[in-house]
């Protein structure tokens, strides 16, 4: 298994943990609150508990990357 496949596996496992048996559509609000916690916690941990560095990493690296992944997903779903 290559690194990209491992990342996909980790992401799916994390999504299952975040949803924690809740219905993704019906329990959207509570799931997104949990996701907010994750989005705040991981950059803080990755940047050595430095909130300024965590915010910079989030704004400059994570958000653009997430937007790109969502657009790739959207493009794959469009009928040809």
C-alpha positions in Angstrom: 0.0 0.0 0.0 1.5 3.4 -1.0 1.3 6.6 1.1 -1.6 8.0 -0.8 -3.6 4.8 -0.2 -2.6 4.9 3.5 -3.8 8.5 3.7 -7.1 7.6 2.2 -7.5 4.7 4.6 -6.7 7.0 7.6 -9.1 9.7 6.4 -12.0 7.2 6.0 -11.2 5.8 9.5 -11.1 9.3 11.0 -14.4 10.1 9.3 -16.0 7.0 10.8 -14.7 8.0 14.2 -16.0 11.6 13.8 -19.4 10.4 12.7 -19.4 7.8 15.6 -22.5 6.0 14.5 -24.4 9.3 13.9 -26.3 9.7 10.6 -24.2 12.1 8.4 -27.3 14.0 7.2 -29.6 13.9 10.1 -26.9 14.6 12.7 -24.9 17.0 10.5 -24.7 19.8 13.1 -23.2 17.7 15.9 -20.9 15.9 13.4 -19.6 19.3 12.2 -19.0 20.5 15.7 -16.8 17.4 16.3 -15.0 18.2 13.0 -14.4 21.7 14.2 -12.7 20.3 17.2 -10.5 18.0 15.0 -9.6 20.9 12.7 -8.5 23.0 15.6 -6.7 20.3 17.5 -4.6 18.7 14.7 -2.8 21.9 13.5 -2.2 23.0 17.1 -0.5 19.6 17.8 1.4 19.6 14.5 2.7 23.1 15.2 4.0 22.4 18.7 1.1 24.0 20.5 1.8 27.4 18.8 -1.6 28.8 17.9 -0.2 31.5 15.6 1.6 28.8 13.6 -1.4 26.6 13.6 -3.6 29.3 12.2 -1.0 30.1 9.5 -0.8 26.4 8.6 -4.5 26.1 8.4 -5.0 29.2 6.2 -2.0 28.7 3.9 -1.9 25.0 3.6 -4.9 23.1 4.8 -7.8 25.1 3.6 -6.6 25.4 -0.1 -5.8 21.7 -0.1 -9.2 20.8 1.3 -10.9 23.0 -1.3 -8.9 21.3 -4.1 -9.8 17.8 -2.8 -13.5 18.8 -2.8 -13.3 20.1 -6.3 -11.6 16.9 -7.5 -14.4 14.9 -5.9 -17.0 17.2 -7.6 -15.3 16.8 -11.0 -15.3 13.0 -10.7 -19.0 13.0 -9.9 -20.1 15.1 -12.9 -21.6 13.1 -15.8 -19.6 13.2 -19.0 
